[in-house]
Amino acid sequence: MSLTPRAARSWRMRPATAQTLAWCGAVAYPILLYVAVVTEPEPTGMRLLLPAVVSVLALPLLRRRPLPALALMLAGSFAATVLAASKLAASFPFMAPAQAWQIGCLQALVTDGAVGWIAATRRRLTALVAAGSTLAVQIAAACYYRSGQDAFLSAVAFLVLMLALAWMTGYLVQERREHAETVRTQAAVQAVTAERLRIARELHDMVAHSIGVIAIQAGTGRRVIDTQPAEARNALAAIESTSRDTLAGLRRMLGALRATGPEAAPLAPAPSLADVDRLLAATRDSGVRADVVRRGARRPLPADVELSAFRIIQEAVTNVVRHAGTHECRVVIDYQEDELAIEITDHGHGPASAGAGYGITGMRERVALLQGRFTAGPRPEGGFRVAARLPVPAEAR
């Protein structure tokens, strides 16, 4: 039978209750450890089992209050070691003198594990304080179960090495976690930046082309409105059609940006090379005739290649309309086996520099994202040339 949400919440332990139980377990740890050492039956390997199990009581408080929990663990381990090594312990039946160093080593491992946890989850200063306190208590306890200078120095060296190993392990765990968090943050920032650049390119390609066509048509309509009303009406119709298409594209883009969740999907397919004829028809209405030449066997290509190719042609033709000062241009689409080659040329007087404006920069970025090659610049015989080669993935060939 499944529990309702309200019943499930009622079964959860409240934070105050959990913290109280954690404190009770940690306080009971040194007491039960003392009892375990005193009531040890006979010197077998099982005599370390109960002290090891009792250490679990301090773990809940170690997660909430690491330093107080460590202090209680150190107090219990020191008292148990001293008790096992004291002459008073010999009065209890079945107590073995060798139990002292075994209890001491076991408690050193337990406290070293606590120091490693603190180093992995807390600040470095807190971890250093915990390590220093633990080492001091462990060396003090070693005085009771090691006699002789050589035995004592070897015990101290062993304790220092074990504690350093535990602290470094915890520190490396924390460093790795912080590095992973930094990498995730940088990846998120890069993803946001890449998405902003993509949106900026899409807006630039869409709006710049449409505004260029609208500006040309508006100028044509203004000049012929008195002498050629039919041409003026055609210009106004082209302005209406272009503005409607642009407005619909902007609405789709804004709708996709507002949509959230995995179920969000574009309201219309992205432009592809199949839309080139429609693009060039709108360009002809603006007074620039664009001839398209297709070479090779036409085939469907990956969506990112199709979209980038369309946007490059759109931006290049828009630059012809706005800057070339010519009435015609040529578009070549070459379907090769391992790449898609695009070339847009004109005979006008375009910009002398290939780096002017954001359009060419955007085209170069699109090609770079696909690991392709891009060139743009004036032609020796006059005019301007834009060429791009977009590699086609092997699985799409």
N, C-alpha and C positions, 0 to 999 in steps of 0.2 A: 504494500500500500504506500503510495507516494504522499509526501507531506505537502500541504499548501504552503505558499510563500510565508504566510504569517506564522504557521507552525514551525517552518524551517528556521525562521529568525528567532523564535523562542528557544530553539535548541542550541543556538550559538552562545558561546561563553562571552560574557561581558568583559570589556577590557580591564575594569577594576578587579573583577574576580580572577581573571587570568594573571594579572600582575601580583595579586595577593598570593596565589598559589605558587607563582615563581619565586617570590621572596621566601615563602615557607620552605620550599624544597631546597633553596640555597642555604638557608640558615640550618636546616636539618642535616645538610651534607657533612660539616665537620663533626657533629655529634654522632651520626651513624658511622662515620669513618672511625671515630674513636672506639665505638662499641665493637666494630668489626675487627679492629686490631686486638682489643682486649680479649674477646671471646673466641679467638682463633683456635680451632680444635687441635690439629696436628700438622707438623711441617711438611705438607705435600704441595704439589703444584696448584691445588685448588685454593690455597690460602689467599691468593691474589685476586680471585674471582669476585668476591664480595666487595672489596674496596674499589675494583674497577667498575662494578655495576652501580655502586653508590654515587660515582662521579656524574652519572646521568642526571641526578637531581639538580645540579647547578646549571645545566644547559639552558633551560627556559629563561632564567634570569640573565644569563650571559648574552642572549640575543637582545634583551631590553636594556639592561644596565650592566655593561661589560666590566667596568672597573670595580663596582661593589661585588659582583659575582666573582671576579678574579681574586679580590681580597679575601672573601670567604673561602675560596678554594685553597689559597696559599695558607691561610690560618689552619684549615683542616689538615693539609698535607704536612705542614711543619709539626703540628701537634702529634699526628700519627707517627711520623718518623722519630721524633724525640721519644715518644712513648715506647715504640718498638725497640729502641736502642738503650733505654734507661735501665738502671739496675732494678727499678720497681717492676719492670715487665718480667723479670726473672722469677718473681714470686708467684706469677700466674702459671697454672699448669699448662703443659704442652707448648710453651712459648719458646721459640728458637732464637738465639742471638743473630743468626744470619738473616732473620726476617727484616731487620732494620734497613739494610741497603736495598733489598728488593722492594719494600714499601717506598723507600725514597726514590728509586728509579721510576717506579710506577707513577708516583705523584708528580715527578718531574715531567714525564711524558704527558700527563693530563694537563698540567699548567702550561706546558709548551704549546699544546693544542689550543688552549684558550688564548694565548698570546698570538698565535697564528690567525685565529678568527678575528681578534681585535685589529691586527695589522691589515687584514683584508677588508674590513668593514668600517673602520674609523680613521680619523685623521692621523697623520704621521706623528705628531707630538703625543697624542694619546697612546699610540702604539709604542713609542719609545719609553714613555713613563711606565707602561705595563711591563715591557721587557726588562727595564732596569729593576723594578720592584721584584719581579719574578726571579731574576738572577740573584739578587741579594738574599732572598729567602732560601733559594736552593743551595747557595754556598753555606749559609748558616746551618741548614739542615745537614749538609755533608759533613760538618764538624762532628756530628753525633754518630755517624755510621762509618766513618773512615778514620783510621788512626795511622800515624806515620806520615812523614812529609811527602814521600813519593806517592803513596796511595791517595792522599788528600789532593795533591796537585793533579794527578790523573783524573780524579773525580771532577775537579773544577773544570779541567779542559774539556772533559766529556759534556758537562752541563752547558758550558759556553757554546760549544759546537752545536749541540742539539737545539738550544734556544735560538742561536743565529739562523739555523736552518729553518726553524718554524717561522721566525719573523720574516726572513727573506721570501719564504713561500707565500705567506699572506700578503706581503708587499707586492710581489710580482702578480698575484691574483688581482689585487686592486689596480695596479698599473694596466694590466690587460683589460680590465673592465672599463677603466676610464678611457683607454685608447679606443676600445670598441664604441663607446659612447661618442667620442670625438669623431670617429669615422662615420657613424650614423648621422651625426649632426651635419658634417660636411657634405655627405651624400644628399641629405635633404635640402641643404642650401643650393648645391649644384643642380639638383632636380628643379627647384623653384626657378633658379636663374635660367636654366635651359628652357623651361616652359615659358618664361617671360619673353625670352628671345624668339621662341617659335611663334608666340602670339604676336609679337611686334612685327615679325616678318610677314605673317599672314595678313595683318592689318595693313602694313605698308603695301604689299602686293595688290591686295584687293582695292584699297582706297585710292592708291596712286594711279592705277590703271583707269578706274572709273572716273576720277576727277579729271584726268587728262583727256579722256574721251568727251566728257561733259563740257570741258572748257573749249575744246575744238568745235564741237557742235554749237555751243552757245555763240561763239564768235562768228561762225558761218551763218547762223540764223539771224544775228543782228545785222550783218552786212547785206543780206539778200531779202530781208523781210518786206521792203518796199517794192523791189523790182521783181522778185521771184517768190511769191507767197508759197508756192508748192514746195520749193526747196526749204523754206523756213519751217513749214509744217513737218517735213521729213527730219529736219534737225531737232525740232522739239520732240518728235516721236522717239528719236534715238536717245535724247536726254532722258525722257521718261522711262524707256526700257532699261537703260544702263543704271539709272538711279534705283529703279525697283529691284533689279538684280543685286545691286550692292547692298541695298537695305535688307533684302532677304538674307544675304550672306552674313551681314553683321548680326542680324537677329539670331541666325543659327549659331554663330560663334558665341554670342553672349548667353544664349540658352545653354550651350555646352559648358560654359564657364560657371554658370549658376548651378548646374546639376551636380549632385554629389552622390556618392555611393556607387557600389559596383554595378548597379543596374542602369546607371546613366550611360547614354549612348548618343552619338551625333544624330541630329534630326535629318541629315541629308548626307549622301556620300561625298567624300572629298573629291575635288577636281582631279582629272586624270588626262592622259593624252587623247582620250576620246572627245574631250571638250575643246580641243584646239581649234577645230573648224568653227565652232560657235564663237570662240574668242576672236578669231581672225575676221569673222563676219562683222562683229561689232567694230573692229578696227577699220574695216573698209567703209563703214558708215561714217567714221570720223575723218575720212579723206585720205587714208593711207591704205594702199592695196598691198596685202601681204600674201605672197605665194608660198605654199607649203609643198615640199618635196619629201616623200617618204621612200626610204630605201630599206631593203631587206624584208624578211618575212615578219609581218606584224603579229605580235603575240602579247598576251597579258603579262605584265611585269609586276613585281612587288609594289604595294601601295605607296611606300615611301619614295621609291624611284619614280613612279608615275606622278605623284604630287610635286616632287622637286622639279621634274622635267617641265610640268605645266607651269609652275610658278616662274621658272627661269625664262621660258618663252614669253609669258605674260609681261614680266618686268622688262625684258629686252625690247619687245614690241612697244611697250608704253614709252620707253626712252626714245624710240624712233619717232613716235607721235609727238612727243613733247620737245625733243632737242635736235633731231636730225635735220629738220627742214627739208624733208623729201616726201614724195608721195608714194613710195613703194619700198618694200624690203623683201627679203627672202628667208624662209625658215626651212631648214633641212633637219629631218628626223631620221637617223640611220640606226636600224635595229641590227646590231652586230651580235656575234655569238656570245661574247662574254661581257659586252658593255653596250650602253645606249649613248650614241653620239648626237649632240644637238649643236646646231650652228645657226645664228641669226646675223645676217649681213645687210648693209644698206649702203647707198651712195651719197648720203647727205654729209653735213658738216657737224658731226656730233662733238662731244667733249674731247679736248686734247689729252686729258688724263683719264686713265682707267680707274682711278680711285675716287673720283668725284661723286659725292652723294652717297646715300645709304642703299640704293638699289643694287649696285654692283657688289657692295660689301655683303648684302644679304644673299645674293646669288653665290658668291664665293663661299659663304658659310654653309649654305645648303649642300654644295658640292663637297666641301670638306667633311661634313658629317657623314657622307656616304663613301668617304675615302676615294673620291674621284679627282679629276683634273679640270681646272678652269682657267680660261684665258679671256681677256677682254682688252681691246685697244684699237687705235686707229689702223686702217688698212693702208698699205703703201699706195694703192691706186685710188685712194679716197674713200671716205665713208668710215664706218665703224663695224667691228666684228666681235661677237660674243660666242664663245665655244665652250662646251662642257662635255665631259665624258664621265658617265655614271656607270660604275661596275655593277653587273648583274650577279647576284649570288648563284652559286653552282646549282643549288636545288631548283632554281627557277629557269634554268637554261633549257 
